[in-house]
Amino acid sequence: MIVIRGLCPNTAYLRLLALATQNDWPVEQSRVGPCRDLGAVTVELDGGERTILLVGRGWNPAFALVEAAWVITGRNDVKTLAEFIGDFDRYSDDGDTLQGAYGNRLRHFFGRDQIEAAIEEISTHPSSRRVVLSLYAPSDLGLNSKDIPCNTQVTLRRVSGRLEMTVFNRSNDLWLGVPYNWFIFRIMQHMIADRLGIPSGIQRHVSNCLHLYEANVPAASRVVASNREVDLNREERELAGLDVRGLLLDATALADLSFNLLSSSQIVDFFERFHSYRSASINGSEPSAARDVLVKSLDRWNLERNSTRPNAMTEKLNYNGPTEVGLQIQRWVFVTPVDTVVERLNVIAQEALPMLREELRAELGAGLRVEFEDVASAHSASLQFVLELIFGTLDPELVRTAIGDRLRERLEAIAAAAGLEPAKIRVREACDDRLISLFGAILT
C-alpha cells in the first residue's frame, strides 16, 4: 500500500500524479477505458487548503464550492451540477437525479439523517468509536446503474480535541475525482466540527483502487513537469484561506444557485469574477483584486480553459520547454524498464552520431576534424549525447529542482546500465524536429 502523509494537499496531489506517471503500473481495462492501477493508497492530510493550485490542472473551484454545498444540504438533482458541467446527466439513470449522490445518501436515502445522528453521538459520547456514515447500500451490489457511490463510508472520531475524518473509497479516479473528494469531504468535516464546537483535525482518504486513466496520462505528465513542491508550499503559506464559515452559511443559496443571496464577501467576490470569466468580459490575465486560494485557483482554471480553446493563441514550441514531444520522451524514460530503454537508445545513438559530430564541429571551430578512438568510443559518446538531449527536454526552471534531480538520476541509472563511464549529464537543447527525427519510433 502507498501511504502519503505530512504534506500539504497540493504537494500530496503532485506526488500522486508523479507516482502515477513516472512508474510502470499494471494497466487494467474498465468500463470507460484502460487505466493505470496504483492499488491501495492512503493519503493523510492535516491542515492546508483543499483548493488545487497546480499549474496545468484545470480544477474548477466554482464547481467545487457548489458541489460541496449540494452534498452537505442533501441534494441529488442533476440540474445544479449541470450548470457547471453541461453533460452531467450522463451519470443519471433518469436524467433528473443521481442515484448515488453522497448528500442524499447521508441525509435521506437510509431513512435517517446520518450527519445529525453523528453529531448527536459525538456530543453525547465524545470518545465514541461507533460513528460510521454509510454511503454504499447493499442494494448497490450488482445494481445496473450509471451512478454507484465510489466513496463507500466515512468514519468520525474526536481525537485530542479535534474531529478526525476517514473516507473509504472503493475506486478513485486520480485525475477527475481526487481533488473534488478532498475538498467536499473537508467542507463536511468542517461543518460537523463547527456544530460540535471543536476544530477539524486529520482527514484521511483510503482508496482500495486509485487509478489514472491512460487518456489523462499526457495531461498529468505536463502537470508533474510544470510544478515544483517548493512553489506549492510557499503558495499554501502566503495565500489567504477559504472562508469556510461563510461557505457553510451560504450552502443553501449555493445549492439553489441563488448567487444574489450569498452573504460571504469572499464568495460573493469570487462568483462575480467567475461569472465575468464565463461571459468572457475578463480574460484572466489581469492581477486579481483578492489574493486568496479561491481566486488563485480560479485564475489558473480560466487561463488553462482559454489556452485550450480552438482559437486560443499559442506560442511556437521551442526547447527547452514542457512541450508534448518532450513530455512524451520523459514519460517513456520513466515508465519503460531500464534494459528496454538501453536497447532502444543504442539504436537511437547510431542515428544521432552525425548530429553529435556536427555539434562538436560547431563547438571546436570550423576546419577541425572530429575523430573518435574507435567505433565503441564513438557509440559511447553518441549515447551520452542522446541522454543529454533527453535531459534538455526539461524546462530550464525545473532543472535544479527535485523534478530535475529525478530525471537526472533516472538518466544516470540508464547510463550505468548501458556501461557508460560516470559523467555529468549536461543539458543539450534540441528543437522538436530533431527530437522527433530521433525518438519518433518511441513516440508512436
C-alpha positions as CSV (number, residue, x, y, z in Angstrom):
1,M,0.0,0.0,0.0
2,I,1.2,3.5,-0.8
3,V,0.9,5.9,2.2
4,I,1.4,9.7,1.8
5,R,1.3,11.8,5.0
6,G,2.8,15.0,6.3
7,L,2.4,17.0,3.1
8,C,0.2,20.0,2.2
9,P,-2.7,18.9,-0.1
10,N,-1.2,20.4,-3.3
11,T,2.1,18.7,-2.7
12,A,0.4,15.4,-1.9
13,Y,-1.6,15.6,-5.1
14,L,1.6,16.4,-7.1
15,R,3.3,13.4,-5.6
16,L,0.4,11.1,-6.5
17,L,0.5,12.4,-10.1
18,A,4.3,11.8,-10.3
19,L,3.9,8.3,-8.9
20,A,1.2,7.5,-11.5
21,T,3.1,8.9,-14.5
22,Q,6.7,8.0,-13.7
23,N,6.3,4.4,-12.7
24,D,5.4,1.2,-14.6
25,W,1.9,0.3,-13.2
26,P,-0.3,-2.5,-14.4
27,V,-2.9,-1.3,-17.0
28,E,-6.4,-2.5,-16.3
29,Q,-9.4,-2.4,-18.6
30,S,-12.6,-0.6,-17.3
31,R,-16.0,0.5,-18.5
32,V,-14.6,3.8,-19.6
33,G,-11.2,2.8,-21.0
34,P,-7.7,1.5,-19.8
35,C,-6.3,2.9,-16.6
36,R,-3.2,2.6,-14.5
37,D,-3.9,0.8,-11.3
38,L,-1.9,2.1,-8.3
39,G,-3.7,-0.3,-6.0
40,A,-4.5,0.6,-2.4
41,V,-3.4,4.1,-1.4
42,T,-3.9,6.1,1.8
43,V,-3.4,9.9,2.0
44,E,-3.4,11.6,5.3
45,L,-3.9,15.4,5.3
46,D,-3.7,17.7,8.3
47,G,-4.1,21.3,7.7
48,G,-3.8,23.2,4.4
49,E,-6.5,24.2,2.0
50,R,-8.1,21.7,-0.4
51,T,-8.2,24.1,-3.4
52,I,-5.9,22.9,-6.2
53,L,-3.3,25.4,-7.3
54,L,-1.2,23.2,-9.6
55,V,-0.3,24.8,-13.0
56,G,-1.9,22.8,-15.7
57,R,-4.6,21.2,-13.6
58,G,-7.9,22.8,-14.6
59,W,-9.6,22.4,-11.3
60,N,-12.8,24.4,-11.2
61,P,-13.2,25.9,-7.7
62,A,-16.7,27.3,-8.6
63,F,-17.9,23.8,-9.3
64,A,-16.2,22.5,-6.1
65,L,-17.9,25.1,-3.9
66,V,-21.3,24.4,-5.4
67,E,-20.9,20.6,-5.2
68,A,-19.8,20.8,-1.6
69,A,-22.9,22.8,-0.8
70,W,-25.0,20.4,-2.8
71,V,-23.6,17.5,-0.8
72,I,-23.9,18.9,2.7
73,T,-27.5,20.1,2.1
74,G,-28.5,16.6,1.0
75,R,-29.3,17.2,-2.7
76,N,-29.4,14.7,-5.5
77,D,-30.7,16.7,-8.5
78,V,-28.6,16.9,-11.7
79,K,-29.7,20.4,-12.6
80,T,-27.4,22.1,-10.0
81,L,-24.2,20.4,-11.2
82,A,-25.1,20.6,-14.8
83,E,-24.9,24.4,-14.5
84,F,-21.1,23.8,-14.5
85,I,-20.7,20.6,-16.4
86,G,-23.2,20.5,-19.2
87,D,-23.3,16.8,-19.7
88,F,-23.5,15.8,-16.1
89,D,-26.8,14.0,-16.8
90,R,-24.7,11.2,-18.4
91,Y,-24.3,9.9,-14.8
92,S,-28.1,9.9,-14.2
93,D,-30.4,6.9,-14.7
94,D,-33.5,9.1,-15.1
95,G,-32.0,12.3,-16.4
96,D,-33.0,14.3,-13.3
97,T,-31.4,12.7,-10.2
98,L,-28.2,10.9,-9.3
99,Q,-28.7,7.5,-7.7
100,G,-25.5,7.6,-5.6
101,A,-25.5,11.3,-4.6
102,Y,-23.5,11.5,-1.3
103,G,-25.6,14.2,0.3
104,N,-28.8,12.3,-0.3
105,R,-27.3,9.1,1.0
106,L,-26.2,10.9,4.2
107,R,-29.4,12.9,4.8
108,H,-32.3,10.9,3.3
109,F,-31.6,7.6,1.5
110,F,-31.4,5.3,4.5
111,G,-34.4,6.9,6.3
112,R,-32.5,9.0,8.7
113,D,-30.1,12.0,8.8
114,Q,-26.8,10.3,9.4
115,I,-25.0,13.6,9.9
116,E,-27.3,14.8,12.6
117,A,-27.0,11.3,14.2
118,A,-23.2,11.6,14.1
119,I,-23.3,15.0,15.8
120,E,-25.6,13.7,18.5
121,E,-23.4,10.6,19.1
122,I,-20.2,12.5,19.5
123,S,-21.8,15.2,21.6
124,T,-23.2,12.6,23.9
125,H,-20.2,10.3,23.9
126,P,-17.0,12.3,23.0
127,S,-14.8,9.1,22.9
128,S,-17.2,7.1,20.7
129,R,-15.6,4.9,18.0
130,R,-19.0,4.0,16.6
131,V,-19.6,6.9,14.2
132,V,-19.8,5.4,10.8
133,L,-21.7,7.1,8.0
134,S,-22.8,4.8,5.2
135,L,-22.7,5.9,1.5
136,Y,-22.9,2.4,-0.1
137,A,-26.0,0.3,0.3
138,P,-26.4,-3.5,0.0
139,S,-28.8,-2.8,-2.9
140,D,-25.9,-1.2,-4.8
141,L,-24.2,-4.5,-5.2
142,G,-24.9,-5.8,-8.8
143,L,-27.2,-2.8,-9.5
144,N,-27.3,-1.8,-13.1
145,S,-26.9,2.0,-12.6
146,K,-24.7,4.7,-14.0
147,D,-24.0,6.1,-10.5
148,I,-22.8,3.7,-7.9
149,P,-21.1,5.5,-5.0
150,C,-17.3,5.5,-5.2
151,N,-16.9,6.7,-1.6
152,T,-18.5,3.9,0.5
153,Q,-18.3,5.1,4.1
154,V,-17.0,7.8,6.4
155,T,-15.8,7.4,10.0
156,L,-15.6,10.2,12.5
157,R,-13.7,10.4,15.8
158,R,-12.8,13.1,18.3
159,V,-9.1,12.8,18.9
160,S,-7.1,15.2,21.1
161,G,-10.0,17.7,21.0
162,R,-10.2,17.7,17.2
163,L,-12.5,16.0,14.7
164,E,-10.8,13.4,12.6
165,M,-12.4,12.0,9.4
166,T,-11.5,8.9,7.4
167,V,-13.2,8.4,4.0
168,F,-13.1,4.9,2.4
169,N,-13.2,4.6,-1.3
170,R,-13.8,1.5,-3.5
171,S,-12.4,3.1,-6.7
172,N,-10.8,6.6,-7.1
173,D,-10.1,8.5,-10.3
174,L,-6.8,10.3,-9.6
175,W,-7.4,13.0,-12.3
176,L,-11.1,13.8,-12.0
177,G,-12.1,12.5,-8.6
178,V,-9.4,13.0,-6.0
179,P,-9.3,16.8,-5.9
180,Y,-13.0,17.2,-5.5
181,N,-13.3,14.4,-3.0
182,W,-10.7,16.1,-0.8
183,F,-12.5,19.4,-0.9
184,I,-16.0,18.2,-0.5
185,F,-15.3,16.0,2.5
186,R,-13.2,18.6,4.1
187,I,-16.1,21.0,4.0
188,M,-18.3,18.3,5.5
189,Q,-15.7,17.8,8.2
190,H,-15.6,21.5,9.0
191,M,-19.4,21.6,9.2
192,I,-19.7,18.8,11.7
193,A,-16.7,20.1,13.7
194,D,-18.3,23.5,13.8
195,R,-21.5,22.0,15.2
196,L,-19.5,20.2,17.8
197,G,-17.6,23.4,18.7
198,I,-14.2,21.8,18.0
199,P,-11.6,22.3,15.2
200,S,-11.1,20.0,12.3
201,G,-8.3,17.5,12.5
202,I,-6.7,14.9,10.3
203,Q,-8.5,13.9,7.1
204,R,-7.7,10.5,5.6
205,H,-8.7,9.1,2.2
206,V,-8.3,5.3,1.9
207,S,-8.7,4.2,-1.7
208,N,-9.0,0.5,-2.5
209,C,-8.1,1.2,-6.1
210,L,-6.5,4.5,-7.0
211,H,-6.2,4.8,-10.8
212,L,-5.3,7.2,-13.6
213,Y,-6.9,6.7,-17.0
214,E,-4.5,6.4,-19.9
215,A,-6.4,9.2,-21.6
216,N,-5.3,11.6,-18.8
217,V,-1.7,10.5,-18.6
218,P,-0.3,13.2,-21.0
219,A,-2.1,16.0,-19.1
220,A,-0.9,14.6,-15.8
221,S,2.7,14.4,-17.1
222,R,2.5,18.0,-18.1
223,V,1.4,18.9,-14.5
224,V,4.2,17.0,-13.0
225,A,6.8,18.7,-15.2
226,S,5.3,22.2,-14.7
227,N,5.1,22.4,-10.9
228,R,7.6,22.4,-8.0
229,E,6.8,21.4,-4.5
230,V,8.7,24.4,-3.1
231,D,6.4,26.8,-5.0
232,L,3.2,24.9,-3.9
233,N,4.3,25.0,-0.3
234,R,5.0,28.7,-0.5
235,E,1.6,29.5,-2.1
236,E,-0.2,27.5,0.6
237,R,1.5,29.6,3.2
238,E,1.1,33.0,1.6
239,L,-2.4,33.0,0.1
240,A,-5.4,33.8,2.3
241,G,-7.6,30.8,3.0
242,L,-11.2,29.9,2.4
243,D,-14.0,31.5,4.4
244,V,-15.4,28.1,5.5
245,R,-17.9,29.6,7.9
246,G,-19.2,31.8,5.2
247,L,-19.5,28.8,2.8
248,L,-21.5,26.9,5.4
249,L,-23.8,29.8,6.0
250,D,-24.3,30.2,2.2
251,A,-24.7,26.4,1.5
252,T,-28.4,26.5,0.7
253,A,-28.0,29.6,-1.6
254,L,-25.2,27.9,-3.4
255,A,-27.0,24.6,-3.9
256,D,-30.0,26.6,-5.2
257,L,-27.7,28.6,-7.5
258,S,-29.1,31.7,-5.8
259,F,-25.9,33.8,-6.1
260,N,-27.8,37.0,-5.3
261,L,-28.5,35.6,-1.8
262,L,-24.8,35.0,-0.8
263,S,-23.5,36.7,2.3
264,S,-19.8,35.9,2.5
265,S,-17.9,38.7,0.9
266,Q,-15.2,36.3,-0.3
267,I,-17.6,34.0,-2.0
268,V,-19.6,37.0,-3.5
269,D,-16.5,38.4,-5.0
270,F,-15.4,35.0,-6.2
271,F,-18.6,34.3,-8.1
272,E,-18.6,37.8,-9.6
273,R,-15.2,37.1,-11.0
274,F,-16.3,33.6,-12.1
275,H,-19.3,34.8,-14.0
276,S,-17.1,37.5,-15.6
277,Y,-14.8,34.8,-16.8
278,R,-17.7,32.8,-18.2
279,S,-19.1,35.8,-20.0
280,A,-15.6,36.5,-21.4
281,S,-15.6,40.0,-20.0
282,I,-12.3,39.3,-18.3
283,N,-9.5,37.3,-19.9
284,G,-7.9,36.1,-16.7
285,S,-4.5,37.7,-17.3
286,E,-5.0,40.8,-15.2
287,P,-4.0,40.7,-11.5
288,S,-6.8,39.6,-9.2
289,A,-8.1,42.1,-6.7
290,A,-8.0,39.5,-3.9
291,R,-5.2,37.1,-3.3
292,D,-6.7,34.0,-1.8
293,V,-6.7,30.4,-2.7
294,L,-10.1,30.6,-4.4
295,V,-9.1,33.4,-6.8
296,K,-5.7,31.9,-7.4
297,S,-7.2,28.5,-8.4
298,L,-9.9,30.3,-10.5
299,D,-7.3,32.3,-12.3
300,R,-5.4,29.2,-13.2
301,W,-8.5,27.4,-14.3
302,N,-9.5,30.2,-16.5
303,L,-6.1,30.6,-18.1
304,E,-5.9,26.9,-18.9
305,R,-9.5,27.0,-20.2
306,N,-8.7,29.8,-22.6
307,S,-5.4,28.3,-23.7
308,T,-7.2,25.1,-24.8
309,R,-9.9,26.7,-26.8
310,P,-9.7,26.1,-30.6
311,N,-8.9,29.7,-31.4
312,A,-6.6,30.3,-28.5
313,M,-3.2,31.9,-29.2
314,T,-0.4,29.5,-28.6
315,E,3.4,30.0,-28.5
316,K,5.6,28.3,-31.0
317,L,7.1,25.2,-29.5
318,N,10.7,25.9,-28.6
319,Y,13.1,24.0,-26.4
320,N,13.7,23.7,-23.6
321,G,10.1,23.9,-22.7
322,P,7.5,21.4,-21.5
323,T,6.1,20.6,-24.9
324,E,4.2,17.5,-25.8
325,V,7.1,15.9,-27.5
326,G,9.5,16.4,-24.6
327,L,6.9,15.2,-22.1
328,Q,6.3,12.0,-24.1
329,I,10.0,11.3,-24.1
330,Q,10.3,11.9,-20.4
331,R,7.3,9.7,-19.7
332,W,8.8,6.9,-21.9
333,V,12.1,7.1,-20.0
334,F,10.4,6.8,-16.6
335,V,7.8,4.1,-17.4
336,T,9.9,1.8,-19.6
337,P,12.1,-0.8,-18.0
338,V,15.8,0.3,-18.0
339,D,17.0,-2.6,-20.1
340,T,14.4,-1.8,-22.8
341,V,15.4,1.9,-22.7
342,V,19.1,1.0,-23.1
343,E,18.2,-1.3,-26.1
344,R,16.3,1.4,-27.9
345,L,18.7,4.2,-27.1
346,N,21.6,2.1,-28.5
347,V,19.7,2.2,-31.8
348,I,19.0,5.9,-31.5
349,A,22.6,6.6,-30.7
350,Q,23.7,5.2,-34.0
351,E,21.3,7.6,-35.8
352,A,22.4,10.5,-33.6
353,L,26.2,10.2,-34.3
354,P,26.1,12.6,-37.3
355,M,24.3,15.2,-35.1
356,L,27.0,14.8,-32.4
357,R,29.8,15.3,-35.0
358,E,28.0,18.4,-36.2
359,E,27.7,19.8,-32.7
360,L,31.3,19.1,-31.9
361,R,32.5,20.8,-35.1
362,A,30.5,23.9,-34.1
363,E,32.0,23.8,-30.6
364,L,35.6,23.2,-31.7
365,G,35.5,25.6,-34.7
366,A,35.5,25.4,-38.4
367,G,38.2,23.4,-40.1
368,L,38.8,20.9,-37.3
369,R,38.1,17.2,-37.9
370,V,36.2,15.2,-35.2
371,E,37.6,11.8,-34.7
372,F,37.0,9.0,-32.1
373,E,39.4,6.4,-31.0
374,D,37.3,3.6,-32.2
375,V,33.7,2.5,-33.0
376,A,33.0,1.7,-29.4
377,S,34.1,5.2,-28.1
378,A,32.1,6.9,-30.9
379,H,29.0,4.9,-29.8
380,S,29.5,5.7,-26.1
381,A,29.9,9.4,-26.9
382,S,26.7,9.4,-29.1
383,L,24.8,7.6,-26.3
384,Q,25.8,10.2,-23.8
385,F,24.8,12.8,-26.3
386,V,21.3,11.3,-26.6
387,L,20.9,11.2,-22.8
388,E,21.8,14.9,-22.7
389,L,19.2,15.6,-25.3
390,I,16.6,13.9,-23.2
391,F,17.7,15.9,-20.2
392,G,17.3,19.0,-22.4
393,T,13.6,18.3,-22.8
394,L,13.1,19.6,-19.2
395,D,12.0,23.1,-18.7
396,P,15.1,25.2,-17.6
397,E,13.3,26.3,-14.4
398,L,12.9,22.7,-13.4
399,V,16.5,21.5,-14.0
400,R,17.7,22.5,-10.5
401,T,14.6,21.3,-8.7
402,A,13.5,17.9,-7.3
403,I,11.9,17.2,-10.7
404,G,15.3,17.8,-12.4
405,D,17.0,15.6,-9.8
406,R,14.7,12.7,-10.5
407,L,15.2,12.9,-14.3
408,R,19.0,13.2,-13.9
409,E,19.0,10.2,-11.5
410,R,17.0,8.1,-14.0
411,L,19.3,9.0,-16.8
412,E,22.3,8.2,-14.8
413,A,20.9,4.8,-13.9
414,I,20.3,4.2,-17.7
415,A,23.9,5.3,-18.4
416,A,25.2,2.9,-15.8
417,A,23.1,0.0,-17.2
418,A,24.5,0.9,-20.7
419,G,28.1,0.6,-19.4
420,L,29.0,4.3,-19.8
421,E,31.7,5.8,-17.7
422,P,30.2,8.0,-14.9
423,A,29.9,11.5,-16.3
424,K,27.8,14.6,-15.6
425,I,24.7,14.7,-17.7
426,R,24.5,18.3,-19.1
427,V,21.6,20.0,-20.7
428,R,21.6,20.0,-24.5
429,E,18.9,22.0,-26.3
430,A,17.1,20.5,-29.2
431,C,14.2,21.6,-31.4
432,D,11.1,19.4,-31.8
433,D,12.1,18.4,-35.3
434,R,15.4,17.0,-34.1
435,L,13.7,15.1,-31.3
436,I,11.0,13.7,-33.5
437,S,13.6,12.5,-36.0
438,L,15.4,10.6,-33.3
439,F,12.6,9.5,-31.0
440,G,9.8,9.2,-33.5
441,A,9.5,5.4,-33.1
442,I,9.0,5.5,-29.4
443,L,6.6,8.5,-29.6
444,T,4.2,6.5,-31.8
